[in-house]
Amino acid sequence: MKRKSDHPSFDQTLELLRAHGFEAVPYAGVAGGALVSKHGVGAVLVPAPGSKNPEALAVALAVHPGVLVRGEVARLLDRGYQKFIKTSQYELPASASQLQAIHAFSEELKQLTGAISLYNESLGTTSDVYRYDRLVGRELTGREDAAPAPAEPWDPHSPGN
């Protein structure tokens, strides 16, 4: 006998979010996506890929939660000394109130959609991208798309000598 899923469908999830004060509108940037926003923070949800598991969630994140800047969900960029709000056109320093809003939005979204809440994410806001200034230009190892090693002026066989 087939078990009925306890998780609501994608449309039912959007209705549940609307009932809790979220605004959900279609998002043109992602096929089948919906921009879900509340208090100046948003994320793009899409229907989860079909799964044979009845316990699977009906929604997936296409764009992780971030501050809304001119209708675009901004990414959170961590440069080691400060977090920044980054869009396709702007890069702005993130304020404490923006970080708190992203964190509160993320936690509420996870609770309502039934997503797993991880311990490290529950402690505070996690960034989408980490770009530490002391790591810029370092050789990447173990990856095929790694940048070539920088020229070493003391080595006569180094490229560029």
C-alpha positions in Angstrom: 0.0 0.0 0.0 1.3 3.4 -1.0 1.9 5.8 1.9 0.6 9.4 1.6 3.2 12.0 2.1 3.0 14.2 5.2 4.7 17.1 3.2 2.5 19.5 1.3 2.8 20.0 -2.4 4.7 23.0 -3.9 1.5 25.1 -4.3 0.3 24.1 -0.8 3.7 25.2 0.6 3.3 28.6 -1.1 -0.2 29.0 0.4 1.2 28.0 3.8 3.9 30.7 3.5 1.4 33.3 2.4 -0.7 32.5 5.5 2.3 33.2 7.7 2.9 36.7 6.2 5.3 35.8 3.3 4.7 37.3 -0.1 5.1 34.7 -2.9 5.2 35.8 -6.6 6.4 34.0 -9.7 10.1 34.6 -10.5 11.1 35.1 -14.1 14.8 34.4 -13.5 14.1 30.7 -12.7 11.8 28.4 -14.6 8.9 27.4 -12.3 10.4 29.4 -9.5 8.6 31.6 -6.9 10.2 34.6 -5.1 9.2 34.3 -1.5 9.9 37.4 0.6 9.3 38.9 4.0 10.7 42.0 5.8 13.1 42.9 2.9 14.6 39.4 2.6 13.8 36.9 -0.1 14.6 33.5 -1.6 13.6 31.6 -4.7 11.8 28.3 -4.3 11.2 25.7 -7.0 9.4 22.4 -7.0 11.7 19.7 -5.8 12.7 17.2 -8.4 10.4 14.2 -8.4 11.4 11.6 -5.9 10.1 8.1 -5.2 10.5 8.8 -1.5 7.2 9.9 0.0 9.2 11.7 2.8 10.9 14.0 0.3 10.2 17.8 0.5 8.1 19.4 -2.2 10.3 22.5 -2.4 13.9 23.2 -3.0 15.9 26.5 -2.9 17.0 27.8 -6.3 18.4 31.0 -4.8 19.5 31.0 -1.1 18.0 33.7 1.3 19.4 37.2 0.9 18.5 40.8 1.2 16.3 42.1 -1.6 18.1 44.9 -3.6 16.0 46.4 -6.4 14.0 43.2 -6.8 17.1 41.0 -6.9 18.1 38.5 -4.1 21.6 39.5 -3.1 24.2 37.0 -2.1 26.1 37.2 1.2 29.8 37.5 0.6 32.3 37.0 3.5 35.7 38.7 3.0 37.0 37.6 6.4 36.9 41.0 8.0 33.3 41.9 7.0 30.3 40.5 5.2 29.0 42.2 2.1 25.7 42.2 0.2 26.5 41.4 -3.4 24.2 41.8 -6.4 25.0 41.8 -10.2 25.5 45.6 -10.0 26.3 46.4 -6.4 28.5 45.4 -3.5 27.5 46.9 -0.2 28.7 46.3 3.4 26.1 44.3 5.3 24.6 45.8 8.5 23.9 43.8 11.6 20.1 44.3 11.1 20.4 42.8 7.6 22.2 39.8 8.9 19.7 39.3 11.6 16.8 39.6 9.1 18.4 37.0 6.8 18.9 34.6 9.7 15.3 35.0 11.0 13.9 34.6 7.5 16.0 31.5 6.9 14.9 29.8 10.1 11.2 30.6 9.6 11.4 29.4 6.0 13.0 26.1 7.2 10.4 25.6 9.8 7.4 26.2 7.5 8.8 24.1 4.6 9.9 21.2 6.8 13.6 21.6 5.7 16.4 20.4 8.0 17.8 23.0 10.3 21.5 22.5 10.9 23.2 23.4 14.1 25.9 25.7 12.6 23.3 27.6 10.6 21.1 28.0 13.6 23.9 29.8 15.5 24.0 32.7 13.0 24.0 33.8 9.4 26.2 31.7 7.0 27.6 33.3 3.8 27.1 32.1 0.3 30.6 32.9 -0.8 33.9 33.2 1.2 36.7 35.4 -0.3 39.3 35.9 2.3 41.9 38.5 1.2 44.9 36.4 2.5 43.8 33.5 0.2 43.6 35.5 -3.0 46.1 34.2 -5.5 47.0 31.0 -3.6 47.4 27.9 -5.6 44.4 25.6 -5.6 45.3 21.9 -5.3 43.4 18.8 -6.2 41.1 20.5 -8.6 41.2 20.4 -12.4 40.1 24.0 -12.7 42.9 25.2 -10.5 44.8 28.3 -11.5 48.4 27.7 -12.6 51.1 28.2 -10.0 52.5 31.7 -9.8 55.9 32.4 -11.3 58.7 31.9 -8.8 61.5 34.4 -9.6 64.3 32.3 -8.0 63.5 29.2 -10.1 65.2 29.4 -13.6 62.6 26.8 -15.0 59.6 28.7 -13.8 57.2 30.1 -16.4 58.1 33.7 -17.3 61.8 33.4 -16.6 
